[in-house]
Amino acid sequence: MTVITTIVGNVGKDAVHKSTQGGKEFVSFPVAAKVGWGEREQTLWFDVTKWSGSQKLADMLLKGSKVTVIGRFSTREHEGKTYLQIDAQELVPTGRSEGGAGNSYASKQQAVAGDVDDLDDVPFITANGLF
């Protein structure tokens, strides 16, 4: 059974762009999402992977950035611990969190947007335009 989920949270550390031995590119990063409220509020951590992710996308997903992720949810077990994973189908960076890391999200966003010459290179669309 495939479970599609949407999470909104903060990037836990700068995204990493990698390639498999077969040459398939991907971007991976952790996302912290709060669930519940009041005394029952807790933070869940998700390991997010975006296959066919570009270096431009990795440059946008900096520690502290807010992001919305839509994708296939799964879990994996390792040494008695359960890890939450999302195979991202869609990513929408939505800005910086309060008190985020020192990197300038807006300047990175502008720099990446300036590098796009062809709409086929656009990794995602935000409320502020194409990036």
N, CA, C and O of each residue as an XYZ file, in Angstrom:
524
protein
N       0.847     -1.181      0.000
C       0.000      0.000      0.000
C       0.886      1.236      0.000
O       1.813      1.334      0.805
N       0.614      2.174     -0.889
C       1.358      3.429     -0.958
C       0.606      4.495     -0.196
O      -0.590      4.696     -0.407
N       1.313      5.185      0.698
C       0.727      6.275      1.465
C       1.367      7.576      0.999
O       2.585      7.737      1.086
N       0.556      8.500      0.508
C       1.033      9.819      0.103
C       0.741     10.773      1.252
O      -0.370     10.803      1.781
N       1.748     11.551      1.631
C       1.583     12.471      2.747
C       2.131     13.841      2.390
O       2.937     13.990      1.472
N       1.678     14.830      3.130
C       2.186     16.194      3.014
C       2.693     16.614      4.380
O       1.986     16.486      5.380
N       3.934     17.122      4.421
C       4.458     17.671      5.665
C       4.929     19.091      5.416
O       5.370     19.432      4.318
N       4.831     19.906      6.438
C       5.360     21.263      6.418
C       6.271     21.374      7.624
O       5.857     21.104      8.751
N       7.517     21.774      7.386
C       8.447     21.865      8.497
C       9.691     22.625      8.119
O       9.723     23.343      7.120
N      10.727     22.458      8.938
C      11.997     23.142      8.723
C      13.072     22.144      8.343
O      13.146     21.046      8.894
N      13.908     22.544      7.386
C      15.040     21.721      6.977
C      16.014     21.651      8.155
O      16.406     22.682      8.702
N      16.401     20.436      8.544
C      17.238     20.238      9.724
C      18.716     20.499      9.496
O      19.427     20.887     10.423
N      19.187     20.293      8.272
C      20.550     20.636      7.879
C      20.564     20.827      6.373
O      19.683     20.328      5.673
N      21.566     21.550      5.869
C      21.629     21.852      4.439
C      21.460     20.578      3.616
O      22.041     19.539      3.930
N      20.657     20.674      2.561
C      20.432     19.543      1.665
C      21.728     19.157      0.967
O      22.613     19.988      0.759
N      21.823     17.875      0.608
C      23.008     17.342     -0.068
C      22.588     16.784     -1.423
O      21.627     16.022     -1.523
N      23.321     17.175     -2.462
C      23.095     16.671     -3.812
C      24.089     15.553     -4.058
O      25.291     15.741     -3.868
N      23.602     14.380     -4.483
C      24.460     13.218     -4.731
C      24.014     12.496     -5.990
O      22.973     12.803     -6.572
N      24.825     11.532     -6.395
C      24.484     10.654     -7.516
C      24.738      9.215     -7.094
O      25.659      8.930     -6.329
N      23.898      8.305     -7.609
C      24.124      6.884     -7.372
C      25.267      6.426     -8.272
O      25.701      7.170     -9.151
N      25.755      5.210     -8.058
C      26.805      4.668     -8.924
C      26.334      4.591    -10.371
O      27.141      4.659    -11.297
N      25.033      4.450    -10.560
C      24.459      4.405    -11.903
C      24.246      5.783    -12.520
O      23.788      5.890    -13.658
N      24.574      6.836    -11.776
C      24.465      8.192    -12.301
C      23.143      8.891    -12.048
O      22.941     10.003    -12.536
N      22.226      8.269    -11.293
C      20.941      8.899    -11.002
C      21.126      9.930     -9.878
O      21.628      9.597     -8.804
N      20.717     11.182    -10.131
C      20.892     12.259     -9.166
C      19.752     12.295     -8.153
O      18.617     11.928     -8.455
N      20.087     12.749     -6.935
C      19.074     12.952     -5.916
C      19.549     13.987     -4.907
O      20.743     14.264     -4.786
N      18.587     14.548     -4.187
C      18.852     15.498     -3.113
C      18.235     14.902     -1.860
O      17.106     14.411     -1.887
N      18.984     14.947     -0.750
C      18.440     14.431      0.504
C      18.669     15.429      1.631
O      19.643     16.182      1.631
N      17.735     15.416      2.602
C      17.800     16.333      3.734
C      16.761     15.913      4.779
O      15.753     15.296      4.435
N      17.002     16.243      6.047
C      16.010     15.954      7.084
C      15.049     17.137      7.255
O      15.432     18.291      7.063
N      13.806     16.837      7.617
C      12.805     17.865      7.894
C      12.180     17.586      9.256
O      11.779     16.461      9.552
N      12.105     18.631     10.079
C      11.439     18.552     11.377
C      10.046     19.144     11.232
O       9.896     20.294     10.820
N       9.020     18.357     11.572
C       7.639     18.816     11.484
C       6.972     18.640     12.842
O       7.092     17.586     13.465
N       6.277     19.665     13.294
C       5.575     19.603     14.574
C       4.186     19.013     14.368
O       3.487     19.345     13.411
N       3.806     18.138     15.280
C       2.463     17.549     15.258
C       1.865     17.696     16.649
O       2.586     17.784     17.643
N       0.549     17.720     16.704
C      -0.127     17.885     17.982
C      -0.139     19.347     18.411
O       0.266     20.234     17.660
N      -0.613     19.579     19.637
C      -0.654     20.942     20.154
C      -0.595     20.896     21.668
O      -0.779     19.851     22.291
N      -0.337     22.050     22.234
C      -0.269     22.146     23.689
C       0.775     21.217     24.274
O       1.880     21.094     23.746
N       0.416     20.566     25.370
C       1.340     19.659     26.049
C       1.655     18.419     25.213
O       2.641     17.729     25.472
N       0.832     18.140     24.226
C       1.033     16.945     23.388
C       1.803     17.240     22.096
O       1.993     16.351     21.266
N       2.242     18.485     21.932
C       3.006     18.812     20.730
C       4.350     18.095     20.761
O       5.012     18.019     21.797
N       4.735     17.572     19.606
C       6.036     16.922     19.492
C       6.601     17.175     18.099
O       5.873     17.555     17.182
N       7.893     16.963     17.952
C       8.556     17.133     16.671
C       8.885     15.765     16.093
O       9.496     14.932     16.761
N       8.477     15.539     14.849
C       8.820     14.313     14.128
C       9.866     14.663     13.080
O       9.772     15.697     12.419
N      10.859     13.800     12.932
C      11.908     13.988     11.933
C      11.685     13.049     10.763
O      11.441     11.857     10.948
N      11.770     13.590      9.560
C      11.600     12.823      8.325
C      12.874     12.926      7.498
O      13.435     14.012      7.350
N      13.332     11.801      6.959
C      14.428     11.791      5.997
C      13.782     11.916      4.620
O      13.037     11.033      4.196
N      14.072     13.025      3.918
C      13.443     13.303      2.626
C      14.451     13.081      1.502
O      15.600     13.513      1.592
N      14.013     12.406      0.451
C      14.820     12.205     -0.745
C      14.012     12.662     -1.944
O      12.858     12.269     -2.116
N      14.629     13.498     -2.776
C      14.011     13.938     -4.024
C      14.870     13.413     -5.159
O      15.954     13.935     -5.416
N      14.383     12.368     -5.847
C      15.103     11.790     -6.973
C      15.011     12.755     -8.143
O      14.022     13.473     -8.287
N      16.031     12.772     -8.970
C      16.156     13.730    -10.078
C      16.324     15.149     -9.550
O      16.080     16.120    -10.267
N      16.741     15.264     -8.296
C      16.990     16.580     -7.717
C      18.275     17.172     -8.267
O      19.226     16.445     -8.553
N      18.307     18.489     -8.416
C      19.461     19.169     -8.986
C      20.298     19.850     -7.903
O      19.853     19.990     -6.764
N      21.494     20.265     -8.258
C      22.332     21.031     -7.344
C      21.636     22.339     -6.986
O      21.756     22.818     -5.858
N      20.900     22.927     -7.952
C      20.169     24.170     -7.688
C      19.154     23.974     -6.568
O      19.006     24.832     -5.699
N      18.466     22.853     -6.592
C      17.493     22.566     -5.548
C      18.197     22.411     -4.208
O      17.729     22.945     -3.202
N      19.302     21.695     -4.175
C      20.057     21.521     -2.928
C      20.519     22.865     -2.383
O      20.518     23.074     -1.170
N      20.913     23.776     -3.262
C      21.368     25.102     -2.836
C      20.255     25.915     -2.196
O      20.525     26.813     -1.399
N      19.005     25.611     -2.536
C      17.855     26.334     -1.974
C      17.446     25.811     -0.605
O      16.903     26.559      0.208
N      17.700     24.541     -0.345
C      17.206     23.895      0.870
C      18.273     23.960      1.963
O      19.012     23.002      2.190
N      18.334     25.099      2.625
C      19.331     25.346      3.661
C      18.743     25.096      5.040
O      17.530     25.176      5.232
N      19.607     24.793      5.995
C      19.176     24.568      7.373
C      18.298     25.727      7.842
O      18.661     26.894      7.702
N      17.152     25.388      8.393
C      16.222     26.392      8.895
C      15.165     26.822      7.904
O      14.180     27.452      8.288
N      15.348     26.493      6.622
C      14.362     26.866      5.606
C      13.061     26.122      5.858
O      13.065     24.945      6.218
N      11.955     26.819      5.666
C      10.654     26.157      5.732
C      10.394     25.504      4.382
O      10.726     26.060      3.335
N       9.797     24.320      4.420
C       9.543     23.588      3.184
C       8.265     22.772      3.337
O       7.952     22.272      4.417
N       7.535     22.652      2.232
C       6.389     21.756      2.155
C       6.809     20.598      1.256
O       7.319     20.809      0.156
N       6.593     19.380      1.729
C       6.987     18.177      0.994
C       5.752     17.303      0.799
O       5.014     17.029      1.746
N       5.541     16.873     -0.435
C       4.472     15.928     -0.756
C       5.137     14.711     -1.374
O       5.915     14.835     -2.320
N       4.831     13.530     -0.837
C       5.447     12.343     -1.401
C       5.025     11.056     -0.720
O       4.138     11.034      0.133
N       5.699      9.970     -1.131
C       5.403      8.639     -0.598
C       6.055      8.473      0.770
O       7.260      8.667      0.931
N       5.244      8.117      1.733
C       5.705      7.920      3.107
C       6.062      6.450      3.321
O       5.353      5.550      2.871
N       7.178      6.228      4.020
C       7.559      4.863      4.400
C       8.368      4.930      5.684
O       8.753      6.008      6.136
N       8.619      3.782      6.257
C       9.470      3.692      7.441
C      10.545      2.648      7.181
O      10.393      1.778      6.324
N      11.628      2.749      7.933
C      12.652      1.705      7.901
C      13.137      1.507      9.325
O      13.146      2.440     10.127
N      13.529      0.313      9.620
C      14.039     -0.046     10.938
C      15.542     -0.214     10.848
O      16.056     -0.795      9.892
N      16.251      0.300     11.857
C      17.695      0.116     11.930
C      18.096      0.114     13.396
O      17.868      1.085     14.118
N      18.695     -0.986     13.824
C      19.155     -1.150     15.207
C      18.072     -0.781     16.225
O      18.329     -0.075     17.200
N      16.865     -1.273     15.975
C      15.766     -1.079     16.904
C      15.090      0.277     16.854
O      14.186      0.540     17.647
N      15.503      1.141     15.945
C      14.902      2.468     15.833
C      14.138      2.561     14.512
O      14.579      2.025     13.495
N      12.989      3.245     14.532
C      12.179      3.444     13.340
C      12.474      4.816     12.756
O      12.422      5.824     13.461
N      12.785      4.851     11.462
C      13.056      6.102     10.754
C      11.913      6.389      9.791
O      11.470      5.503      9.060
N      11.435      7.640      9.795
C      10.365      8.078      8.909
C      10.997      8.623      7.631
O      11.918      9.437      7.693
N      10.508      8.180      6.477
C      11.089      8.589      5.206
C      10.007      9.086      4.253
O       8.867      8.622      4.283
N      10.391     10.044      3.405
C       9.489     10.508      2.356
C      10.255     10.553      1.046
O      11.304     11.189      0.944
N       9.719      9.872      0.050
C      10.224      9.940     -1.320
C       9.446     11.085     -1.964
O       8.312     10.905     -2.409
N      10.070     12.269     -2.008
C       9.365     13.497     -2.400
C       8.981     13.497     -3.869
O       9.803     13.218     -4.741
N       7.728     13.813     -4.128
C       7.235     14.015     -5.485
C       7.211     15.506     -5.798
O       7.464     15.915     -6.931
N       6.902     16.321     -4.778
C       6.863     17.777     -4.922
C       7.496     18.413     -3.693
O       7.318     17.947     -2.568
N       8.248     19.501     -3.935
C       8.864     20.284     -2.861
C       8.564     21.752     -3.116
O       8.674     22.227     -4.247
N       8.186     22.469     -2.069
C       7.982     23.906     -2.193
C       8.677     24.593     -1.022
O       8.150     24.590      0.091
N       9.864     25.189     -1.256
C      10.485     25.986     -0.195
C       9.596     27.195      0.065
O       9.165     27.857     -0.879
N       9.317     27.491      1.329
C       8.395     28.575      1.647
C       9.044     29.695      2.434
O       8.338     30.574      2.926
N      10.374     29.698      2.575
C      11.055     30.798      3.254
C      11.890     30.324      4.411
O      12.131     29.128      4.579
N      12.336     31.286      5.218
C      13.185     31.007      6.370
C      12.336     30.925      7.625
O      11.317     31.607      7.740
N      12.752     30.098      8.557
C      12.081     30.032      9.841
C      12.591     31.171     10.707
O      13.607     31.789     10.391
N      11.897     31.448     11.785
C      12.359     32.454     12.732
C      13.655     31.980     13.360
O      13.745     30.839     13.812
N      14.653     32.837     13.391
C      15.916     32.483     14.023
C      16.668     31.408     13.286
O      17.432     30.663     13.899
N      16.470     31.303     11.959
C      17.128     30.272     11.161
C      18.621     30.485     11.065
O      19.168     31.418     11.652
N      19.274     29.613     10.320
C      20.724     29.657     10.165
C      21.158     30.952      9.503
O      20.338     31.679      8.943
N      22.442     31.236      9.569
C      22.982     32.494      9.083
C      22.987     32.652      7.577
O      23.140     33.773      7.092
N      22.828     31.580      6.811
C      22.822     31.705      5.354
C      21.621     32.521      4.912
O      20.546     32.407      5.500
N      21.786     33.330      3.901
C      20.709     34.183      3.421
C      19.845     33.434      2.414
O      20.249     33.237      1.268
N      18.671     33.021      2.838
C      17.754     32.290      1.966
C      17.362     33.142      0.764
O      17.365     32.658     -0.368
N      17.025     34.407      1.005
C      16.565     35.268     -0.085
C      17.650     35.458     -1.135
O      17.359     35.416     -2.330
N      18.892     35.665     -0.714
C      19.953     35.874     -1.700
C      20.237     34.588     -2.461
O      20.517     34.644     -3.658
N      20.173     33.424     -1.804
C      20.360     32.146     -2.499
C      19.233     31.942     -3.503
O      19.468     31.504     -4.630
N      18.004     32.263     -3.088
C      16.856     32.085     -3.957
C      17.011     32.946     -5.206
O      16.755     32.484     -6.317
N      17.427     34.189     -5.025
C      17.608     35.095     -6.147
C      18.733     34.613     -7.056
O      18.597     34.660     -8.279
N      19.838     34.153     -6.480
C      20.970     33.680     -7.271
C      20.585     32.467     -8.106
O      20.951     32.374     -9.277
N      19.847     31.539     -7.504
C      19.429     30.351     -8.242
C      18.454     30.734     -9.345
O      18.546     30.215    -10.458
N      17.521     31.634     -9.054
C      16.553     32.061    -10.060
C      17.261     32.715    -11.240
O      16.830     32.542    -12.380
N      18.321     33.452    -11.001
C      19.062     34.101    -12.063
C      19.781     33.123    -12.970
O      20.123     33.477    -14.098
N      20.024     31.888    -12.509
C      20.722     30.889    -13.294
C      19.809     30.134    -14.255
O      20.296     29.379    -15.097
N      18.508     30.323    -14.146
C      17.568     29.553    -14.946
C      17.371     30.227    -16.302
O      16.871     31.349    -16.380
N      17.774     29.525    -17.383
C      17.623     30.051    -18.737
C      16.459     29.404    -19.467
O      15.949     29.960    -20.439
N      16.041     28.251    -19.015
C      15.036     27.470    -19.714
C      14.049     26.952    -18.675
O      14.465     26.465    -17.624
N      12.757     27.046    -18.948
C      11.762     26.606    -17.974
C      11.887     25.126    -17.654
O      11.420     24.693    -16.600
N      12.507     24.328    -18.533
C      12.713     22.917    -18.234
C      13.688     22.734    -17.071
O      13.712     21.675    -16.445
N      14.493     23.762    -16.778
C      15.453     23.701    -15.679
C      14.850     24.093    -14.334
O      15.509     23.970    -13.301
N      13.590     24.567    -14.337
C      12.976     25.052    -13.107
C      12.649     23.874    -12.203
O      11.867     23.005    -12.588
N      13.245     23.824    -10.979
C      13.006     22.678    -10.110
C      11.659     22.718     -9.396
O      11.161     21.669     -8.986
N      11.051     23.898     -9.232
C       9.784     23.986     -8.526
C       9.203     25.381     -8.718
O       9.864     26.276     -9.244
N       7.970     25.552     -8.287
C       7.307     26.843     -8.351
C       6.920     27.239     -6.939
O       6.412     26.414     -6.178
N       7.160     28.509     -6.577
C       6.764     29.007     -5.271
C       5.715     30.098     -5.450
O       5.420     30.513     -6.571
N       5.160     30.556     -4.341
C       4.168     31.630     -4.396
C       4.789     32.926     -4.928
O       4.072     33.794     -5.426
N       6.123     33.062     -4.826
C       6.802     34.268     -5.277
C       7.230     34.205     -6.738
O       7.803     35.167     -7.248
N       6.969     33.115     -7.410
C       7.338     33.004     -8.816
C       8.103     31.727     -9.087
O       8.138     30.818     -8.259
N       8.712     31.670    -10.255
C       9.452     30.492    -10.665
C      10.868     30.522    -10.132
O      11.539     31.551    -10.208
N      11.335     29.393     -9.588
C      12.706     29.282     -9.116
C      13.247     27.920     -9.503
O      14.399     27.606     -9.203
